[in-house]
Amino acid sequence: MTCDEAQQLIQSRRAIVLTTGRNTYDRYVRQYGNECDWPEVPVASYVRTLDGQCRVHRCEEPVFDFPD
């Protein structure tokens, strides 16, 4: 699928699971929504599509970098 198709599918379904390799999968979510379980937040990620790299979002725990 193209990047636009992948992004539209994520928006319409709120979250989808895509294959990321032969036997691996990952869950991708809308940037603004409540699809991630606390304390995770949507973080930008890239997947390969028919037309190149596509920016999507997946849930990850936030990383806080506090100054020393």
C-alpha positions as CSV (number, residue, x, y, z in Angstrom):
1,M,0.0,0.0,0.0
2,T,1.1,3.6,-0.5
3,C,1.9,6.0,2.4
4,D,-1.3,7.9,1.9
5,E,-3.3,4.6,2.0
6,A,-1.5,3.5,5.2
7,Q,-2.1,6.8,6.9
8,Q,-5.8,6.9,5.9
9,L,-6.2,3.3,7.2
10,I,-4.7,4.3,10.6
11,Q,-6.9,7.4,10.8
12,S,-10.1,5.4,10.0
13,R,-9.4,2.4,12.2
14,R,-7.6,4.4,15.0
15,A,-4.9,1.7,15.2
16,I,-3.7,-1.1,12.9
17,V,-1.1,-3.9,13.0
18,L,1.4,-4.0,10.1
19,T,4.0,-6.6,9.3
20,T,7.5,-5.2,9.9
21,G,9.4,-8.3,8.7
22,R,9.0,-12.0,7.9
23,N,7.6,-12.9,11.4
24,T,7.3,-9.6,13.1
25,Y,4.5,-7.1,13.5
26,D,4.0,-3.7,15.1
27,R,0.9,-1.7,16.1
28,Y,0.5,1.8,14.7
29,V,-1.9,4.5,16.0
30,R,-3.3,7.9,15.3
31,Q,-1.0,10.8,16.4
32,Y,-3.8,12.4,18.4
33,G,-6.0,10.0,20.3
34,N,-6.2,7.7,23.2
35,E,-5.1,4.4,21.6
36,C,-1.9,4.0,23.7
37,D,-2.1,2.6,27.2
38,W,-0.7,4.8,30.0
39,P,2.1,5.7,30.3
40,E,2.8,5.2,26.6
41,V,2.4,8.1,24.1
42,P,2.3,8.1,20.3
43,V,5.8,8.5,18.9
44,A,6.8,9.1,15.3
45,S,8.1,6.1,13.4
46,Y,8.6,5.2,9.8
47,V,7.5,2.2,7.8
48,R,8.3,1.2,4.2
49,T,5.4,1.6,1.7
50,L,5.2,1.2,-2.0
51,D,6.2,4.8,-2.5
52,G,9.1,5.0,0.1
53,Q,9.3,5.7,3.8
54,C,6.1,6.7,5.5
55,R,5.8,8.6,8.8
56,V,3.3,6.9,11.2
57,H,3.1,6.7,15.0
58,R,3.4,3.9,17.5
59,C,3.0,3.7,21.2
60,E,6.2,4.0,23.4
61,E,7.0,5.1,26.9
62,P,8.1,8.7,26.9
63,V,11.8,9.4,27.6
64,F,12.4,12.3,29.9
65,D,15.8,14.0,29.7
66,F,16.3,16.0,32.9
67,P,19.2,18.4,33.1
68,D,21.9,17.6,35.7
